[in-house]
Amino acid sequence: MKRKNLLTAVISVGLIFGTIWSCQSPKSDNNEMEKKEIKFNVNIQEVPVGGQNAKVFTFDNGNGIQVEISSFGGLITKLMVPDKDGKSENIVLGHDNLEGYDSNEGYLGASVGRYANRIAKGKFELDGNVYQLATNNGNNHLHGGLVGFSRKHWEAEMVESENSMKVKMTYLSPDGEEGFPGNLTTTLTFELTADNKLLVEFESETDKPTIVNLTQHGYFNLSAMRENVLGHELIIHASKYTPVNDELIPTGELAPVKGTAFDFTQSHTVGERIAKVPGGYDHNYVIKENQDGELVKMAEVYHAGSGRYMELYGDAPGVQFYSGNFLDGSITTEGIAYTKHMGMCLEPQVFPNSPNEPTFPTARLNPGEKYKHRIHYHFSTK
């Protein structure tokens, strides 16, 4: 079943009209702001996967951006973005059909948790209690374990919103799932705005002290997969990173990027110095050393050929830059083989292995507290 046939059973199709303000060419001497009407299109369909039906939401903002979101795995399965000539094309890696995400070993487009990235030996201590998590990445825990949030069915519904399209998803992770303590209730919201922003936001609450670290694991390729990402220009607004051992577990050090192949404080192509990084980039960058909740610009990606430009904003202390090192061509979508470096990930997060590194920002969540995490993507051309 090819992607164009992915959405099979239509539940509802709706049109939403919004009004935004934009600055137009002056038609009079006073050059006043004029209203511009934007037509949003929302398509909601059902697709079988993992023994249940998932809802697939297609949002079109009438301004060149279209995003396809699945309630299975909290997935972004397609993201159409215009190039400098106004041609909209898909810029995220995905599978030909939703069934392909049922294993999804590469976490393509997935919302991952309860703990994004790695925990050494799958083990951590909290209030004197030692918890053993599933180990699904060699000796270590990765992205929530054997069946993490990326392979769960979330309850999903549209949310009324002015000048945007929004869907809210909810999942209750029971106490002990994959070894984590506490019943954890998580809401995940996707919102597409009229001004070409895709907003992803998480909130979680628990009834027992636990750890939480959620993120979006989209693989981006601004060339629409015409080439790999080694020629993409990248800026990461971080002066430090966390070096890792041979299992990609942080050593605990916060090392300066200056003078190294990890320095993206000024624009460099992804492939310019990748040969100096054994195995390629798969490292956490230190955006800030504490959890202050402030939304900041983390990274910028530009593809000169298409003119597409993406800005990443987040409120987490770190962002994982992964250069698609483990893509091996085994996934082929719409005739394109996802070979090494065909996509790149920028994953806002708490630092990897934080529960075992007391100097790292904490991933702890207590009863009565609320975990909040915002990830915002801004799309334009230049």
Legacy VTK file of the C-alpha trace (Angstrom):
# vtk DataFile Version 3.0
C-alpha trace
ASCII
DATASET POLYDATA
POINTS 382 float
0.000 0.000 0.000
1.655 3.231 -1.092
1.508 6.456 0.878
-1.084 8.007 -1.420
-3.431 5.201 -0.385
-2.509 5.330 3.299
-5.665 7.100 4.407
-8.553 4.804 3.674
-11.620 5.357 5.831
-12.719 8.966 6.016
-14.366 10.020 9.267
-14.802 13.699 8.533
-13.487 16.468 6.379
-13.875 20.060 7.509
-12.940 23.515 6.386
-11.962 26.113 8.947
-11.682 29.751 8.035
-9.431 32.043 10.011
-8.550 35.701 9.864
-5.012 36.887 10.402
-3.360 40.275 10.118
-0.639 40.788 7.543
1.183 43.789 6.202
0.198 44.365 2.559
1.482 46.812 -0.034
-0.030 50.214 0.690
-3.194 51.086 -1.192
-3.382 54.471 0.475
-1.050 56.920 2.139
-1.672 55.608 5.636
-0.316 52.082 4.842
-2.657 50.421 7.345
-2.521 46.749 8.257
-5.097 44.796 6.287
-6.950 41.615 7.062
-6.094 38.504 5.089
-8.381 35.497 5.201
-6.692 32.102 5.433
-8.537 28.884 4.705
-7.554 25.901 6.833
-8.372 22.392 5.711
-8.692 19.523 8.208
-9.068 15.902 7.162
-9.549 13.168 9.800
-9.379 9.520 8.776
-9.051 6.063 10.355
-6.313 3.584 9.490
-5.784 0.110 11.034
-2.438 -0.458 12.756
-1.320 -2.573 15.693
-4.689 -4.297 16.052
-6.659 -1.039 16.372
-7.701 1.890 14.255
-5.592 5.014 14.492
-6.808 8.495 13.683
-4.774 10.311 11.084
-5.150 14.087 10.983
-4.116 16.045 7.904
-3.818 19.788 8.518
-3.408 22.206 5.606
-2.919 25.856 6.546
-3.666 27.215 3.054
-0.213 28.773 3.014
1.829 25.885 1.636
2.247 23.800 4.807
0.527 20.443 5.244
1.213 18.047 8.114
-0.036 14.504 8.627
-0.233 13.308 12.251
-1.150 9.860 13.586
-2.638 9.038 16.981
-0.610 5.832 16.827
2.812 6.749 18.170
2.121 10.482 18.143
3.691 10.372 14.701
4.435 13.059 12.167
4.154 10.920 9.042
4.394 13.697 6.453
5.301 17.381 6.462
4.858 19.316 3.221
6.797 22.597 3.128
7.208 25.007 0.178
10.581 25.736 -1.394
11.766 29.129 -2.642
9.644 28.681 -5.792
6.519 27.844 -3.778
6.596 24.101 -4.489
5.492 22.099 -1.434
7.231 18.773 -0.846
7.600 16.317 2.023
10.667 17.039 4.195
10.449 14.246 6.810
11.388 10.596 6.504
8.564 8.112 6.924
7.111 4.778 5.861
4.906 4.013 2.877
2.035 3.042 5.147
1.083 3.223 8.794
1.793 -0.481 9.349
5.460 0.335 8.753
5.521 2.281 12.001
4.428 -0.722 14.072
8.060 -1.738 14.540
9.709 1.577 13.490
13.161 0.732 14.801
14.495 4.098 13.646
11.713 6.030 15.449
10.846 7.884 12.239
8.577 10.814 13.086
7.760 9.382 16.512
6.978 10.965 19.859
9.258 9.048 22.215
9.140 8.382 25.963
8.908 7.814 28.837
12.580 8.629 28.564
13.997 9.917 25.289
17.580 8.904 24.553
19.705 6.556 26.667
19.897 5.485 30.297
23.038 3.496 31.146
22.341 -0.174 31.909
18.646 0.734 31.974
19.003 1.431 35.673
18.492 4.415 37.980
17.835 5.135 41.666
15.077 7.319 43.070
14.550 7.891 46.804
16.588 4.807 47.634
14.664 2.570 45.233
16.544 1.054 42.284
14.526 0.686 39.089
15.501 -1.638 36.258
14.141 -0.604 32.889
13.938 -2.573 29.678
17.289 -2.632 27.864
16.652 -2.351 24.143
19.881 -0.744 22.908
22.660 -3.137 23.778
23.122 -2.853 27.533
21.142 0.353 27.736
17.618 1.737 27.734
16.638 3.831 24.691
13.578 5.966 23.877
11.162 4.331 26.310
12.079 0.664 25.966
10.687 -2.284 24.046
7.260 -0.739 23.423
7.540 2.941 24.255
5.221 5.849 23.563
6.187 5.682 19.880
4.198 2.425 19.515
1.187 3.264 21.684
-2.324 4.238 20.642
-3.105 7.710 21.989
-6.623 9.038 22.497
-6.955 11.969 20.122
-9.387 14.798 19.477
-9.467 18.126 17.692
-9.263 21.239 19.844
-10.894 24.518 18.882
-8.292 27.144 18.144
-8.366 30.525 16.436
-6.030 30.912 13.454
-4.569 27.420 13.789
-5.413 23.715 13.695
-4.793 21.724 16.841
-5.112 18.108 17.960
-4.668 16.909 21.544
-3.620 13.343 22.336
-3.628 11.586 25.715
-1.924 8.425 26.936
-1.906 6.845 30.403
1.275 4.880 31.015
0.573 2.490 33.900
2.817 2.084 36.926
5.631 -0.343 36.037
5.361 -0.022 32.254
8.818 -0.753 30.813
10.024 -0.612 34.454
9.124 3.033 35.165
7.432 3.925 38.468
4.118 5.750 38.693
0.971 6.081 36.634
1.947 8.788 34.168
-0.734 10.708 32.262
0.622 12.576 29.250
-1.041 14.978 26.851
0.581 15.720 23.509
-0.581 18.647 21.408
0.214 19.349 17.758
-0.697 22.751 16.338
-0.214 24.122 12.817
-0.475 27.890 12.555
-1.354 30.181 9.672
2.176 31.643 9.683
3.920 28.305 9.008
4.803 27.160 12.490
4.383 23.621 13.778
4.087 23.554 17.572
4.520 20.347 19.600
3.865 20.435 23.320
3.920 17.772 26.054
2.474 17.803 29.571
2.681 14.961 32.105
1.532 14.242 35.654
2.323 11.311 37.933
1.028 9.731 41.138
4.476 8.538 42.253
7.976 10.047 41.944
9.318 9.127 38.507
11.456 10.402 35.636
10.161 11.926 32.400
11.927 13.053 29.229
9.795 13.289 26.085
10.657 14.499 22.591
9.767 14.436 18.919
12.036 12.236 16.793
11.424 13.577 13.293
14.075 13.025 10.627
14.365 16.148 8.475
15.664 16.475 4.928
14.950 19.921 3.490
15.877 18.756 -0.023
12.772 16.515 0.015
15.101 13.498 -0.077
16.698 14.448 -3.407
20.048 14.198 -1.645
21.344 13.359 1.816
21.719 15.953 4.567
25.507 16.305 4.500
25.146 19.516 2.479
22.574 21.058 4.818
23.854 24.118 6.681
23.418 23.886 10.444
23.661 26.237 13.404
23.274 24.963 16.983
23.119 27.640 19.662
25.252 25.797 22.202
28.786 26.421 23.412
29.077 23.012 25.105
28.152 19.391 24.432
28.200 16.142 26.410
30.955 13.756 25.213
30.016 10.064 25.137
31.635 6.673 25.569
31.594 3.909 22.959
27.980 3.056 23.933
26.888 6.668 23.354
26.389 7.236 27.084
27.546 10.684 28.300
30.716 10.668 30.368
29.310 13.369 32.677
31.545 16.111 31.280
30.267 19.333 29.713
32.906 20.029 27.092
33.367 23.240 25.060
32.642 22.907 21.342
35.067 25.682 20.358
37.872 24.412 18.158
36.224 21.035 17.597
34.100 19.357 14.920
31.148 19.813 17.294
31.162 23.595 16.954
28.033 24.719 15.090
27.803 28.128 16.765
28.504 29.444 13.260
27.019 27.856 10.152
28.707 24.704 8.875
27.433 21.961 6.630
26.627 18.703 8.389
29.241 16.851 6.335
32.045 19.402 6.532
33.775 17.817 9.545
31.769 14.637 10.110
34.786 12.443 9.276
36.408 13.752 12.472
33.512 12.369 14.558
33.744 8.571 14.910
30.430 7.089 13.800
28.987 10.513 12.983
27.029 12.961 15.097
24.780 11.509 17.807
25.442 13.911 20.650
23.603 16.087 23.130
24.253 19.821 22.915
23.988 21.941 26.061
21.570 24.773 25.313
21.419 25.678 29.011
22.580 24.025 32.199
19.318 24.269 34.115
15.582 23.800 33.656
14.204 27.341 33.473
11.268 26.670 31.135
12.239 29.512 28.792
11.587 28.982 25.081
14.780 29.742 23.130
16.105 29.237 19.627
18.089 26.015 19.668
19.068 25.417 16.063
18.710 26.526 12.442
18.855 24.401 9.294
19.143 25.710 5.729
19.217 23.942 2.362
20.535 26.250 -0.339
19.163 24.266 -3.274
15.541 24.503 -2.152
15.880 27.679 -0.104
14.048 25.971 2.773
14.950 27.281 6.208
13.882 25.734 9.524
14.288 27.274 12.964
13.941 25.074 16.042
12.789 26.521 19.361
12.490 24.609 22.621
12.478 25.002 26.388
14.522 21.896 27.284
18.127 22.210 28.470
19.573 20.108 25.645
19.106 19.049 22.032
20.344 15.823 20.494
21.851 16.196 17.030
21.775 12.904 15.146
23.071 12.725 11.576
21.237 9.547 10.545
24.292 7.334 11.004
22.348 4.079 11.412
20.149 4.463 8.337
21.257 1.607 6.100
18.932 1.593 3.098
16.650 -1.101 4.521
13.722 1.361 4.545
12.522 2.441 1.115
9.661 4.912 0.859
8.122 6.097 -2.405
11.083 4.528 -4.187
13.705 6.364 -2.111
16.100 4.257 -0.027
16.935 5.794 3.325
20.674 5.306 3.227
23.183 6.678 5.724
22.710 10.422 6.420
19.467 10.652 4.434
17.845 12.424 7.379
18.897 14.362 10.468
17.249 14.669 13.882
17.258 17.584 16.308
15.637 16.310 19.505
15.081 18.766 22.388
15.506 16.889 25.663
16.847 16.555 29.151
20.428 15.291 28.852
20.872 11.548 28.214
21.427 9.457 31.357
20.454 12.403 33.572
19.021 10.141 36.338
22.546 8.780 36.857
24.395 12.099 36.583
23.652 14.345 39.605
25.247 17.402 37.943
22.928 17.152 34.898
19.503 18.865 34.826
16.998 16.636 36.576
14.367 14.529 34.820
12.498 13.905 38.090
8.742 14.486 38.294
6.898 14.389 41.637
3.175 14.017 42.361
1.485 17.415 42.261
3.994 18.754 39.726
3.508 19.086 35.984
6.121 18.237 33.372
5.948 20.646 30.440
7.960 20.577 27.242
7.570 22.778 24.151
9.109 22.161 20.708
8.406 24.702 17.977
9.400 24.501 14.309
9.306 27.663 12.166
9.466 27.261 8.380
10.373 29.859 5.754
12.636 30.342 2.725
15.614 32.510 2.009
LINES 1 383
382 0 1 2 3 4 5 6 7 8 9 10 11 12 13 14 15 16 17 18 19 20 21 22 23 24 25 26 27 28 29 30 31 32 33 34 35 36 37 38 39 40 41 42 43 44 45 46 47 48 49 50 51 52 53 54 55 56 57 58 59 60 61 62 63 64 65 66 67 68 69 70 71 72 73 74 75 76 77 78 79 80 81 82 83 84 85 86 87 88 89 90 91 92 93 94 95 96 97 98 99 100 101 102 103 104 105 106 107 108 109 110 111 112 113 114 115 116 117 118 119 120 121 122 123 124 125 126 127 128 129 130 131 132 133 134 135 136 137 138 139 140 141 142 143 144 145 146 147 148 149 150 151 152 153 154 155 156 157 158 159 160 161 162 163 164 165 166 167 168 169 170 171 172 173 174 175 176 177 178 179 180 181 182 183 184 185 186 187 188 189 190 191 192 193 194 195 196 197 198 199 200 201 202 203 204 205 206 207 208 209 210 211 212 213 214 215 216 217 218 219 220 221 222 223 224 225 226 227 228 229 230 231 232 233 234 235 236 237 238 239 240 241 242 243 244 245 246 247 248 249 250 251 252 253 254 255 256 257 258 259 260 261 262 263 264 265 266 267 268 269 270 271 272 273 274 275 276 277 278 279 280 281 282 283 284 285 286 287 288 289 290 291 292 293 294 295 296 297 298 299 300 301 302 303 304 305 306 307 308 309 310 311 312 313 314 315 316 317 318 319 320 321 322 323 324 325 326 327 328 329 330 331 332 333 334 335 336 337 338 339 340 341 342 343 344 345 346 347 348 349 350 351 352 353 354 355 356 357 358 359 360 361 362 363 364 365 366 367 368 369 370 371 372 373 374 375 376 377 378 379 380 381
